[in-house]
Amino acid sequence: MHHITTEIEKPTLQQKTSCALFISCHGATFSGIKTKAILMWPAKQFTDTQAQKEASSLLGEIHQSLLNQLPQHEIEKIGKRQAERLSFDL
């Protein structure tokens, strides 16, 4: 359990998103306490598991909001490109 004792200013969504991306890529265990504290603000006590889950939740929510703004034909293009990437034979 991490106990944040120093005060940090309220982070922006961009700062929280940057920290969430870093934690998602590298894992909470390998992320610094300041990175986790920014993501988890205003919580002052949290575990690495909670930070990892919050990183995934925040990024998922942001991506879903962005996808909801795309026209259907753009969503279909993304799906088609992914299918093409994954349709290789090993």
Distance bins in CASP14 RR format, pairs under 12 A and 6 or more apart:
PFRMAT RR
TARGET T0000
AUTHOR 0000-0000-0000
RMODE 2
METHOD distances of the structure
MODEL  1
1 33 0 0 0 0 0 1 0 0 0 0 0
1 36 0 0 0 0 0 1 0 0 0 0 0
1 40 0 0 0 0 0 1 0 0 0 0 0
1 43 0 0 0 0 0 1 0 0 0 0 0
1 44 0 0 0 0 0 1 0 0 0 0 0
1 45 1 0 1 0 0 0 0 0 0 0 0
1 46 1 0 0 1 0 0 0 0 0 0 0
1 47 1 0 1 0 0 0 0 0 0 0 0
1 48 0 0 0 0 1 0 0 0 0 0 0
1 49 0 0 0 0 0 1 0 0 0 0 0
1 50 0 0 0 0 1 0 0 0 0 0 0
1 51 0 0 0 0 0 1 0 0 0 0 0
2 28 0 0 0 0 1 0 0 0 0 0 0
2 29 0 0 0 0 0 1 0 0 0 0 0
2 31 0 0 0 0 0 1 0 0 0 0 0
2 32 0 0 0 0 1 0 0 0 0 0 0
2 33 1 0 0 1 0 0 0 0 0 0 0
2 34 0 0 0 0 0 1 0 0 0 0 0
2 35 0 0 0 0 0 1 0 0 0 0 0
2 36 1 0 0 1 0 0 0 0 0 0 0
2 37 1 0 0 1 0 0 0 0 0 0 0
2 39 0 0 0 0 0 1 0 0 0 0 0
2 40 0 0 0 0 1 0 0 0 0 0 0
2 43 0 0 0 0 1 0 0 0 0 0 0
2 44 0 0 0 0 1 0 0 0 0 0 0
2 45 1 0 0 1 0 0 0 0 0 0 0
2 46 1 0 1 0 0 0 0 0 0 0 0
2 47 1 0 0 1 0 0 0 0 0 0 0
2 48 1 0 0 1 0 0 0 0 0 0 0
2 49 0 0 0 0 0 1 0 0 0 0 0
2 50 0 0 0 0 1 0 0 0 0 0 0
2 51 1 0 0 1 0 0 0 0 0 0 0
3 33 0 0 0 0 1 0 0 0 0 0 0
3 36 0 0 0 0 0 1 0 0 0 0 0
3 37 0 0 0 0 0 1 0 0 0 0 0
3 40 0 0 0 0 0 1 0 0 0 0 0
3 43 0 0 0 0 0 1 0 0 0 0 0
3 44 1 0 0 1 0 0 0 0 0 0 0
3 45 1 0 1 0 0 0 0 0 0 0 0
3 46 0 0 0 0 1 0 0 0 0 0 0
3 47 0 0 0 0 0 1 0 0 0 0 0
4 32 0 0 0 0 0 1 0 0 0 0 0
4 33 1 0 0 1 0 0 0 0 0 0 0
4 34 0 0 0 0 1 0 0 0 0 0 0
4 36 0 0 0 0 1 0 0 0 0 0 0
4 37 1 0 1 0 0 0 0 0 0 0 0
4 38 0 0 0 0 0 1 0 0 0 0 0
4 39 0 0 0 0 0 1 0 0 0 0 0
4 40 1 0 0 1 0 0 0 0 0 0 0
4 41 0 0 0 0 1 0 0 0 0 0 0
4 42 0 0 0 0 1 0 0 0 0 0 0
4 43 1 0 0 1 0 0 0 0 0 0 0
4 44 1 0 1 0 0 0 0 0 0 0 0
4 45 1 0 0 1 0 0 0 0 0 0 0
4 46 0 0 0 0 1 0 0 0 0 0 0
4 51 0 0 0 0 0 1 0 0 0 0 0
5 33 0 0 0 0 0 1 0 0 0 0 0
5 37 0 0 0 0 0 1 0 0 0 0 0
5 44 1 0 0 1 0 0 0 0 0 0 0
5 45 0 0 0 0 0 1 0 0 0 0 0
6 33 0 0 0 0 1 0 0 0 0 0 0
6 34 0 0 0 0 1 0 0 0 0 0 0
6 37 0 0 0 0 1 0 0 0 0 0 0
6 38 0 0 0 0 0 1 0 0 0 0 0
6 41 0 0 0 0 0 1 0 0 0 0 0
6 44 0 0 0 0 1 0 0 0 0 0 0
7 37 0 0 0 0 0 1 0 0 0 0 0
7 41 0 0 0 0 0 1 0 0 0 0 0
7 42 0 0 0 0 0 1 0 0 0 0 0
7 44 0 0 0 0 1 0 0 0 0 0 0
8 15 0 0 0 0 1 0 0 0 0 0 0
8 16 0 0 0 0 0 1 0 0 0 0 0
8 19 0 0 0 0 0 1 0 0 0 0 0
8 33 0 0 0 0 0 1 0 0 0 0 0
8 34 1 0 0 1 0 0 0 0 0 0 0
8 35 0 0 0 0 0 1 0 0 0 0 0
8 36 0 0 0 0 0 1 0 0 0 0 0
8 37 1 0 1 0 0 0 0 0 0 0 0
8 38 1 0 0 1 0 0 0 0 0 0 0
8 39 0 0 0 0 0 1 0 0 0 0 0
8 40 0 0 0 0 0 1 0 0 0 0 0
8 41 1 0 0 1 0 0 0 0 0 0 0
8 42 0 0 0 0 1 0 0 0 0 0 0
8 43 0 0 0 0 0 1 0 0 0 0 0
8 44 0 0 0 0 1 0 0 0 0 0 0
9 15 0 0 0 0 1 0 0 0 0 0 0
9 37 0 0 0 0 0 1 0 0 0 0 0
9 38 0 0 0 0 1 0 0 0 0 0 0
9 41 0 0 0 0 1 0 0 0 0 0 0
9 42 0 0 0 0 0 1 0 0 0 0 0
10 16 0 0 0 0 1 0 0 0 0 0 0
10 37 0 0 0 0 0 1 0 0 0 0 0
10 38 0 0 0 0 1 0 0 0 0 0 0
10 41 1 0 0 1 0 0 0 0 0 0 0
10 42 1 0 0 1 0 0 0 0 0 0 0
11 17 0 0 0 0 1 0 0 0 0 0 0
11 18 0 0 0 0 1 0 0 0 0 0 0
11 19 1 0 0 1 0 0 0 0 0 0 0
11 20 0 0 0 0 0 1 0 0 0 0 0
11 34 0 0 0 0 0 1 0 0 0 0 0
11 35 0 0 0 0 0 1 0 0 0 0 0
11 36 0 0 0 0 0 1 0 0 0 0 0
11 37 0 0 0 0 1 0 0 0 0 0 0
11 38 1 0 1 0 0 0 0 0 0 0 0
11 39 0 0 0 0 1 0 0 0 0 0 0
11 40 0 0 0 0 1 0 0 0 0 0 0
11 41 1 0 1 0 0 0 0 0 0 0 0
11 42 0 0 0 0 1 0 0 0 0 0 0
11 58 0 0 0 0 0 1 0 0 0 0 0
12 18 0 0 0 0 1 0 0 0 0 0 0
12 19 0 0 0 0 0 1 0 0 0 0 0
12 38 0 0 0 0 1 0 0 0 0 0 0
12 39 0 0 0 0 0 1 0 0 0 0 0
12 41 0 0 0 0 0 1 0 0 0 0 0
13 19 0 0 0 0 0 1 0 0 0 0 0
13 20 0 0 0 0 1 0 0 0 0 0 0
13 38 0 0 0 0 0 1 0 0 0 0 0
13 39 0 0 0 0 0 1 0 0 0 0 0
13 41 0 0 0 0 0 1 0 0 0 0 0
13 58 0 0 0 0 1 0 0 0 0 0 0
13 59 0 0 0 0 0 1 0 0 0 0 0
13 61 0 0 0 0 0 1 0 0 0 0 0
13 62 0 0 0 0 1 0 0 0 0 0 0
13 65 0 0 0 0 0 1 0 0 0 0 0
14 20 0 0 0 0 0 1 0 0 0 0 0
14 21 0 0 0 0 0 1 0 0 0 0 0
14 38 0 0 0 0 0 1 0 0 0 0 0
14 58 0 0 0 0 0 1 0 0 0 0 0
14 62 0 0 0 0 0 1 0 0 0 0 0
15 21 0 0 0 0 0 1 0 0 0 0 0
15 22 0 0 0 0 0 1 0 0 0 0 0
15 34 0 0 0 0 0 1 0 0 0 0 0
15 35 0 0 0 0 1 0 0 0 0 0 0
15 37 0 0 0 0 0 1 0 0 0 0 0
15 38 1 0 1 0 0 0 0 0 0 0 0
15 39 0 0 0 0 1 0 0 0 0 0 0
15 41 0 0 0 0 1 0 0 0 0 0 0
15 58 0 0 0 0 0 1 0 0 0 0 0
16 22 0 0 0 0 0 1 0 0 0 0 0
16 23 0 0 0 0 0 1 0 0 0 0 0
16 35 0 0 0 0 0 1 0 0 0 0 0
16 36 0 0 0 0 0 1 0 0 0 0 0
16 37 0 0 0 0 0 1 0 0 0 0 0
16 38 1 0 0 1 0 0 0 0 0 0 0
16 39 1 0 1 0 0 0 0 0 0 0 0
16 40 0 0 0 0 1 0 0 0 0 0 0
16 41 1 0 0 1 0 0 0 0 0 0 0
16 42 0 0 0 0 0 1 0 0 0 0 0
16 51 0 0 0 0 0 1 0 0 0 0 0
16 54 0 0 0 0 1 0 0 0 0 0 0
16 55 0 0 0 0 1 0 0 0 0 0 0
16 57 0 0 0 0 0 1 0 0 0 0 0
16 58 1 0 0 1 0 0 0 0 0 0 0
16 59 0 0 0 0 1 0 0 0 0 0 0
16 61 0 0 0 0 0 1 0 0 0 0 0
16 62 0 0 0 0 1 0 0 0 0 0 0
17 23 0 0 0 0 0 1 0 0 0 0 0
17 24 0 0 0 0 0 1 0 0 0 0 0
17 35 0 0 0 0 0 1 0 0 0 0 0
17 38 0 0 0 0 0 1 0 0 0 0 0
17 39 0 0 0 0 1 0 0 0 0 0 0
17 54 0 0 0 0 0 1 0 0 0 0 0
17 55 0 0 0 0 1 0 0 0 0 0 0
17 57 0 0 0 0 0 1 0 0 0 0 0
17 58 1 0 0 1 0 0 0 0 0 0 0
17 59 1 0 0 1 0 0 0 0 0 0 0
17 60 0 0 0 0 0 1 0 0 0 0 0
17 61 0 0 0 0 0 1 0 0 0 0 0
17 62 1 0 0 1 0 0 0 0 0 0 0
17 63 0 0 0 0 0 1 0 0 0 0 0
17 65 0 0 0 0 0 1 0 0 0 0 0
17 66 0 0 0 0 0 1 0 0 0 0 0
18 24 0 0 0 0 0 1 0 0 0 0 0
18 25 0 0 0 0 0 1 0 0 0 0 0
18 31 0 0 0 0 0 1 0 0 0 0 0
18 34 0 0 0 0 0 1 0 0 0 0 0
18 35 0 0 0 0 1 0 0 0 0 0 0
18 38 0 0 0 0 1 0 0 0 0 0 0
18 39 0 0 0 0 1 0 0 0 0 0 0
18 55 0 0 0 0 0 1 0 0 0 0 0
18 58 0 0 0 0 0 1 0 0 0 0 0
18 59 0 0 0 0 0 1 0 0 0 0 0
18 62 0 0 0 0 0 1 0 0 0 0 0
19 25 0 0 0 0 0 1 0 0 0 0 0
19 26 0 0 0 0 0 1 0 0 0 0 0
19 27 0 0 0 0 0 1 0 0 0 0 0
19 28 0 0 0 0 0 1 0 0 0 0 0
19 31 1 0 0 1 0 0 0 0 0 0 0
19 32 0 0 0 0 1 0 0 0 0 0 0
19 33 0 0 0 0 0 1 0 0 0 0 0
19 34 0 0 0 0 1 0 0 0 0 0 0
19 35 1 0 1 0 0 0 0 0 0 0 0
19 36 1 0 0 1 0 0 0 0 0 0 0
19 37 0 0 0 0 1 0 0 0 0 0 0
19 38 1 0 1 0 0 0 0 0 0 0 0
19 39 1 0 1 0 0 0 0 0 0 0 0
19 40 0 0 0 0 1 0 0 0 0 0 0
19 41 0 0 0 0 1 0 0 0 0 0 0
19 51 0 0 0 0 1 0 0 0 0 0 0
19 52 0 0 0 0 0 1 0 0 0 0 0
19 54 0 0 0 0 1 0 0 0 0 0 0
19 55 1 0 0 1 0 0 0 0 0 0 0
19 58 0 0 0 0 1 0 0 0 0 0 0
19 59 0 0 0 0 0 1 0 0 0 0 0
20 26 0 0 0 0 0 1 0 0 0 0 0
20 27 0 0 0 0 0 1 0 0 0 0 0
20 28 0 0 0 0 0 1 0 0 0 0 0
20 31 0 0 0 0 0 1 0 0 0 0 0
20 35 0 0 0 0 1 0 0 0 0 0 0
20 36 0 0 0 0 0 1 0 0 0 0 0
20 38 0 0 0 0 1 0 0 0 0 0 0
20 39 1 0 1 0 0 0 0 0 0 0 0
20 40 0 0 0 0 0 1 0 0 0 0 0
20 41 0 0 0 0 0 1 0 0 0 0 0
20 51 0 0 0 0 1 0 0 0 0 0 0
20 52 0 0 0 0 1 0 0 0 0 0 0
20 53 0 0 0 0 0 1 0 0 0 0 0
20 54 1 0 0 1 0 0 0 0 0 0 0
20 55 1 0 1 0 0 0 0 0 0 0 0
20 56 1 0 0 1 0 0 0 0 0 0 0
20 57 0 0 0 0 1 0 0 0 0 0 0
20 58 1 0 1 0 0 0 0 0 0 0 0
20 59 1 0 1 0 0 0 0 0 0 0 0
20 60 0 0 0 0 1 0 0 0 0 0 0
20 61 0 0 0 0 1 0 0 0 0 0 0
20 62 0 0 0 0 1 0 0 0 0 0 0
20 63 0 0 0 0 0 1 0 0 0 0 0
21 27 0 0 0 0 0 1 0 0 0 0 0
21 31 0 0 0 0 0 1 0 0 0 0 0
21 35 0 0 0 0 0 1 0 0 0 0 0
21 38 0 0 0 0 0 1 0 0 0 0 0
21 39 0 0 0 0 1 0 0 0 0 0 0
21 55 1 0 0 1 0 0 0 0 0 0 0
21 56 0 0 0 0 0 1 0 0 0 0 0
21 58 0 0 0 0 1 0 0 0 0 0 0
21 59 1 0 0 1 0 0 0 0 0 0 0
21 60 0 0 0 0 0 1 0 0 0 0 0
21 62 0 0 0 0 1 0 0 0 0 0 0
21 63 0 0 0 0 0 1 0 0 0 0 0
22 28 0 0 0 0 1 0 0 0 0 0 0
22 30 0 0 0 0 1 0 0 0 0 0 0
22 31 1 0 0 1 0 0 0 0 0 0 0
22 32 0 0 0 0 1 0 0 0 0 0 0
22 34 0 0 0 0 0 1 0 0 0 0 0
22 35 1 0 1 0 0 0 0 0 0 0 0
22 36 0 0 0 0 1 0 0 0 0 0 0
22 38 0 0 0 0 1 0 0 0 0 0 0
22 39 0 0 0 0 1 0 0 0 0 0 0
22 51 0 0 0 0 0 1 0 0 0 0 0
22 52 0 0 0 0 0 1 0 0 0 0 0
22 55 0 0 0 0 1 0 0 0 0 0 0
22 58 0 0 0 0 0 1 0 0 0 0 0
22 59 0 0 0 0 0 1 0 0 0 0 0
23 29 0 0 0 0 1 0 0 0 0 0 0
23 30 0 0 0 0 1 0 0 0 0 0 0
23 31 1 0 1 0 0 0 0 0 0 0 0
23 32 0 0 0 0 1 0 0 0 0 0 0
23 33 0 0 0 0 0 1 0 0 0 0 0
23 34 0 0 0 0 0 1 0 0 0 0 0
23 35 1 0 0 1 0 0 0 0 0 0 0
23 36 1 0 0 1 0 0 0 0 0 0 0
23 37 0 0 0 0 0 1 0 0 0 0 0
23 38 0 0 0 0 1 0 0 0 0 0 0
23 39 1 0 0 1 0 0 0 0 0 0 0
23 40 0 0 0 0 1 0 0 0 0 0 0
23 46 0 0 0 0 0 1 0 0 0 0 0
23 48 0 0 0 0 1 0 0 0 0 0 0
23 49 0 0 0 0 0 1 0 0 0 0 0
23 50 0 0 0 0 0 1 0 0 0 0 0
23 51 1 0 0 1 0 0 0 0 0 0 0
23 52 1 0 0 1 0 0 0 0 0 0 0
23 53 0 0 0 0 1 0 0 0 0 0 0
23 54 0 0 0 0 1 0 0 0 0 0 0
23 55 1 0 1 0 0 0 0 0 0 0 0
23 56 0 0 0 0 1 0 0 0 0 0 0
23 57 0 0 0 0 0 1 0 0 0 0 0
23 58 0 0 0 0 1 0 0 0 0 0 0
23 59 0 0 0 0 1 0 0 0 0 0 0
24 30 0 0 0 0 0 1 0 0 0 0 0
24 31 0 0 0 0 1 0 0 0 0 0 0
24 35 0 0 0 0 0 1 0 0 0 0 0
24 39 0 0 0 0 0 1 0 0 0 0 0
24 51 0 0 0 0 0 1 0 0 0 0 0
24 52 1 0 0 1 0 0 0 0 0 0 0
24 53 0 0 0 0 0 1 0 0 0 0 0
24 54 0 0 0 0 0 1 0 0 0 0 0
24 55 1 0 1 0 0 0 0 0 0 0 0
24 56 1 0 0 1 0 0 0 0 0 0 0
24 57 0 0 0 0 0 1 0 0 0 0 0
24 58 0 0 0 0 1 0 0 0 0 0 0
24 59 1 0 0 1 0 0 0 0 0 0 0
24 60 0 0 0 0 1 0 0 0 0 0 0
24 62 0 0 0 0 0 1 0 0 0 0 0
24 63 0 0 0 0 0 1 0 0 0 0 0
25 31 0 0 0 0 1 0 0 0 0 0 0
25 35 0 0 0 0 0 1 0 0 0 0 0
25 52 0 0 0 0 0 1 0 0 0 0 0
25 55 0 0 0 0 1 0 0 0 0 0 0
25 56 0 0 0 0 0 1 0 0 0 0 0
25 59 0 0 0 0 0 1 0 0 0 0 0
26 32 0 0 0 0 1 0 0 0 0 0 0
26 35 0 0 0 0 1 0 0 0 0 0 0
26 36 0 0 0 0 0 1 0 0 0 0 0
26 48 0 0 0 0 0 1 0 0 0 0 0
26 51 0 0 0 0 0 1 0 0 0 0 0
26 52 0 0 0 0 0 1 0 0 0 0 0
26 55 0 0 0 0 0 1 0 0 0 0 0
27 35 0 0 0 0 0 1 0 0 0 0 0
27 36 0 0 0 0 1 0 0 0 0 0 0
27 39 0 0 0 0 0 1 0 0 0 0 0
27 48 1 0 0 1 0 0 0 0 0 0 0
27 49 0 0 0 0 0 1 0 0 0 0 0
27 51 0 0 0 0 1 0 0 0 0 0 0
27 52 1 0 0 1 0 0 0 0 0 0 0
27 53 0 0 0 0 0 1 0 0 0 0 0
27 55 0 0 0 0 1 0 0 0 0 0 0
27 56 0 0 0 0 0 1 0 0 0 0 0
28 35 0 0 0 0 1 0 0 0 0 0 0
28 36 1 0 0 1 0 0 0 0 0 0 0
28 37 0 0 0 0 0 1 0 0 0 0 0
28 39 0 0 0 0 1 0 0 0 0 0 0
28 40 0 0 0 0 1 0 0 0 0 0 0
28 46 0 0 0 0 1 0 0 0 0 0 0
28 47 0 0 0 0 1 0 0 0 0 0 0
28 48 1 1 0 0 0 0 0 0 0 0 0
28 49 1 0 0 1 0 0 0 0 0 0 0
28 50 0 0 0 0 1 0 0 0 0 0 0
28 51 1 0 1 0 0 0 0 0 0 0 0
28 52 1 0 1 0 0 0 0 0 0 0 0
28 53 0 0 0 0 1 0 0 0 0 0 0
28 54 0 0 0 0 1 0 0 0 0 0 0
28 55 1 0 0 1 0 0 0 0 0 0 0
28 56 0 0 0 0 0 1 0 0 0 0 0
29 35 0 0 0 0 0 1 0 0 0 0 0
29 36 0 0 0 0 0 1 0 0 0 0 0
29 47 0 0 0 0 0 1 0 0 0 0 0
29 48 1 0 1 0 0 0 0 0 0 0 0
29 49 0 0 0 0 1 0 0 0 0 0 0
29 51 0 0 0 0 1 0 0 0 0 0 0
29 52 0 0 0 0 1 0 0 0 0 0 0
30 36 0 0 0 0 0 1 0 0 0 0 0
30 48 0 0 0 0 1 0 0 0 0 0 0
30 51 0 0 0 0 0 1 0 0 0 0 0
30 52 0 0 0 0 0 1 0 0 0 0 0
31 37 0 0 0 0 0 1 0 0 0 0 0
31 38 0 0 0 0 0 1 0 0 0 0 0
31 39 0 0 0 0 1 0 0 0 0 0 0
31 40 0 0 0 0 0 1 0 0 0 0 0
31 48 0 0 0 0 1 0 0 0 0 0 0
31 51 1 0 0 1 0 0 0 0 0 0 0
31 52 0 0 0 0 1 0 0 0 0 0 0
31 54 0 0 0 0 0 1 0 0 0 0 0
31 55 0 0 0 0 1 0 0 0 0 0 0
32 38 0 0 0 0 1 0 0 0 0 0 0
32 39 0 0 0 0 0 1 0 0 0 0 0
32 40 0 0 0 0 0 1 0 0 0 0 0
32 48 0 0 0 0 0 1 0 0 0 0 0
32 51 0 0 0 0 1 0 0 0 0 0 0
33 39 0 0 0 0 0 1 0 0 0 0 0
33 40 0 0 0 0 0 1 0 0 0 0 0
33 44 0 0 0 0 0 1 0 0 0 0 0
33 46 0 0 0 0 0 1 0 0 0 0 0
33 48 0 0 0 0 0 1 0 0 0 0 0
33 51 0 0 0 0 1 0 0 0 0 0 0
34 40 0 0 0 0 0 1 0 0 0 0 0
34 41 0 0 0 0 0 1 0 0 0 0 0
34 51 0 0 0 0 0 1 0 0 0 0 0
35 41 0 0 0 0 0 1 0 0 0 0 0
35 48 0 0 0 0 0 1 0 0 0 0 0
35 51 0 0 0 0 1 0 0 0 0 0 0
35 52 0 0 0 0 0 1 0 0 0 0 0
35 54 0 0 0 0 0 1 0 0 0 0 0
35 55 0 0 0 0 1 0 0 0 0 0 0
36 43 0 0 0 0 1 0 0 0 0 0 0
36 44 0 0 0 0 0 1 0 0 0 0 0
36 45 0 0 0 0 0 1 0 0 0 0 0
36 46 1 0 0 1 0 0 0 0 0 0 0
36 47 0 0 0 0 1 0 0 0 0 0 0
36 48 1 0 0 1 0 0 0 0 0 0 0
36 49 0 0 0 0 0 1 0 0 0 0 0
36 50 0 0 0 0 1 0 0 0 0 0 0
36 51 1 0 1 0 0 0 0 0 0 0 0
36 52 0 0 0 0 1 0 0 0 0 0 0
36 53 0 0 0 0 0 1 0 0 0 0 0
36 54 0 0 0 0 1 0 0 0 0 0 0
36 55 0 0 0 0 1 0 0 0 0 0 0
37 43 0 0 0 0 1 0 0 0 0 0 0
37 44 0 0 0 0 1 0 0 0 0 0 0
37 45 0 0 0 0 0 1 0 0 0 0 0
37 46 0 0 0 0 1 0 0 0 0 0 0
37 51 0 0 0 0 1 0 0 0 0 0 0
37 54 0 0 0 0 0 1 0 0 0 0 0
38 46 0 0 0 0 0 1 0 0 0 0 0
38 51 0 0 0 0 0 1 0 0 0 0 0
38 54 0 0 0 0 0 1 0 0 0 0 0
38 55 0 0 0 0 0 1 0 0 0 0 0
38 58 0 0 0 0 0 1 0 0 0 0 0
39 46 0 0 0 0 1 0 0 0 0 0 0
39 48 0 0 0 0 0 1 0 0 0 0 0
39 50 0 0 0 0 1 0 0 0 0 0 0
39 51 1 0 0 1 0 0 0 0 0 0 0
39 52 0 0 0 0 1 0 0 0 0 0 0
39 53 0 0 0 0 0 1 0 0 0 0 0
39 54 1 0 1 0 0 0 0 0 0 0 0
39 55 1 0 0 1 0 0 0 0 0 0 0
39 56 0 0 0 0 0 1 0 0 0 0 0
39 57 0 0 0 0 0 1 0 0 0 0 0
39 58 1 0 0 1 0 0 0 0 0 0 0
39 59 0 0 0 0 0 1 0 0 0 0 0
40 46 1 0 1 0 0 0 0 0 0 0 0
40 47 0 0 0 0 1 0 0 0 0 0 0
40 48 0 0 0 0 0 1 0 0 0 0 0
40 49 0 0 0 0 0 1 0 0 0 0 0
40 50 1 0 0 1 0 0 0 0 0 0 0
40 51 1 0 1 0 0 0 0 0 0 0 0
40 52 0 0 0 0 0 1 0 0 0 0 0
40 53 0 0 0 0 0 1 0 0 0 0 0
40 54 1 0 0 1 0 0 0 0 0 0 0
40 55 0 0 0 0 1 0 0 0 0 0 0
40 57 0 0 0 0 0 1 0 0 0 0 0
40 58 0 0 0 0 0 1 0 0 0 0 0
41 51 0 0 0 0 0 1 0 0 0 0 0
41 54 0 0 0 0 0 1 0 0 0 0 0
41 58 0 0 0 0 0 1 0 0 0 0 0
43 50 1 0 0 1 0 0 0 0 0 0 0
43 51 0 0 0 0 1 0 0 0 0 0 0
43 54 0 0 0 0 1 0 0 0 0 0 0
45 51 0 0 0 0 0 1 0 0 0 0 0
46 52 0 0 0 0 0 1 0 0 0 0 0
46 53 0 0 0 0 1 0 0 0 0 0 0
46 54 1 0 0 1 0 0 0 0 0 0 0
46 55 0 0 0 0 0 1 0 0 0 0 0
47 53 0 0 0 0 1 0 0 0 0 0 0
47 54 0 0 0 0 0 1 0 0 0 0 0
48 54 0 0 0 0 0 1 0 0 0 0 0
48 55 0 0 0 0 0 1 0 0 0 0 0
49 55 0 0 0 0 0 1 0 0 0 0 0
49 56 0 0 0 0 0 1 0 0 0 0 0
50 56 0 0 0 0 0 1 0 0 0 0 0
50 57 0 0 0 0 0 1 0 0 0 0 0
51 57 0 0 0 0 0 1 0 0 0 0 0
51 58 0 0 0 0 0 1 0 0 0 0 0
52 58 0 0 0 0 0 1 0 0 0 0 0
52 59 0 0 0 0 0 1 0 0 0 0 0
53 59 0 0 0 0 0 1 0 0 0 0 0
53 60 0 0 0 0 0 1 0 0 0 0 0
54 60 0 0 0 0 0 1 0 0 0 0 0
54 61 0 0 0 0 0 1 0 0 0 0 0
55 61 0 0 0 0 0 1 0 0 0 0 0
55 62 0 0 0 0 0 1 0 0 0 0 0
56 62 0 0 0 0 0 1 0 0 0 0 0
56 63 0 0 0 0 0 1 0 0 0 0 0
57 63 0 0 0 0 0 1 0 0 0 0 0
57 64 0 0 0 0 0 1 0 0 0 0 0
58 64 0 0 0 0 0 1 0 0 0 0 0
58 65 0 0 0 0 0 1 0 0 0 0 0
59 65 0 0 0 0 0 1 0 0 0 0 0
59 66 0 0 0 0 0 1 0 0 0 0 0
60 66 0 0 0 0 1 0 0 0 0 0 0
60 67 0 0 0 0 1 0 0 0 0 0 0
60 68 0 0 0 0 0 1 0 0 0 0 0
61 67 0 0 0 0 0 1 0 0 0 0 0
61 68 0 0 0 0 0 1 0 0 0 0 0
62 68 0 0 0 0 0 1 0 0 0 0 0
62 69 0 0 0 0 0 1 0 0 0 0 0
63 69 0 0 0 0 0 1 0 0 0 0 0
63 70 0 0 0 0 0 1 0 0 0 0 0
63 78 0 0 0 0 0 1 0 0 0 0 0
64 70 0 0 0 0 0 1 0 0 0 0 0
64 75 0 0 0 0 0 1 0 0 0 0 0
66 74 0 0 0 0 0 1 0 0 0 0 0
66 75 0 0 0 0 0 1 0 0 0 0 0
66 78 0 0 0 0 0 1 0 0 0 0 0
67 74 0 0 0 0 1 0 0 0 0 0 0
67 75 1 0 0 1 0 0 0 0 0 0 0
67 76 0 0 0 0 0 1 0 0 0 0 0
67 78 0 0 0 0 1 0 0 0 0 0 0
67 79 0 0 0 0 0 1 0 0 0 0 0
68 74 0 0 0 0 0 1 0 0 0 0 0
68 75 0 0 0 0 1 0 0 0 0 0 0
69 75 0 0 0 0 0 1 0 0 0 0 0
70 76 0 0 0 0 1 0 0 0 0 0 0
70 77 0 0 0 0 1 0 0 0 0 0 0
70 78 1 0 0 1 0 0 0 0 0 0 0
70 79 0 0 0 0 0 1 0 0 0 0 0
71 77 0 0 0 0 1 0 0 0 0 0 0
71 78 0 0 0 0 0 1 0 0 0 0 0
72 78 0 0 0 0 0 1 0 0 0 0 0
72 79 0 0 0 0 0 1 0 0 0 0 0
73 79 0 0 0 0 0 1 0 0 0 0 0
73 80 0 0 0 0 0 1 0 0 0 0 0
74 80 0 0 0 0 0 1 0 0 0 0 0
74 81 0 0 0 0 0 1 0 0 0 0 0
75 81 0 0 0 0 0 1 0 0 0 0 0
75 82 0 0 0 0 0 1 0 0 0 0 0
76 82 0 0 0 0 0 1 0 0 0 0 0
76 83 0 0 0 0 0 1 0 0 0 0 0
77 83 0 0 0 0 0 1 0 0 0 0 0
77 84 0 0 0 0 0 1 0 0 0 0 0
78 84 0 0 0 0 0 1 0 0 0 0 0
78 85 0 0 0 0 0 1 0 0 0 0 0
79 85 0 0 0 0 1 0 0 0 0 0 0
79 86 0 0 0 0 1 0 0 0 0 0 0
79 87 0 0 0 0 0 1 0 0 0 0 0
80 86 0 0 0 0 0 1 0 0 0 0 0
80 87 0 0 0 0 0 1 0 0 0 0 0
81 87 0 0 0 0 0 1 0 0 0 0 0
END
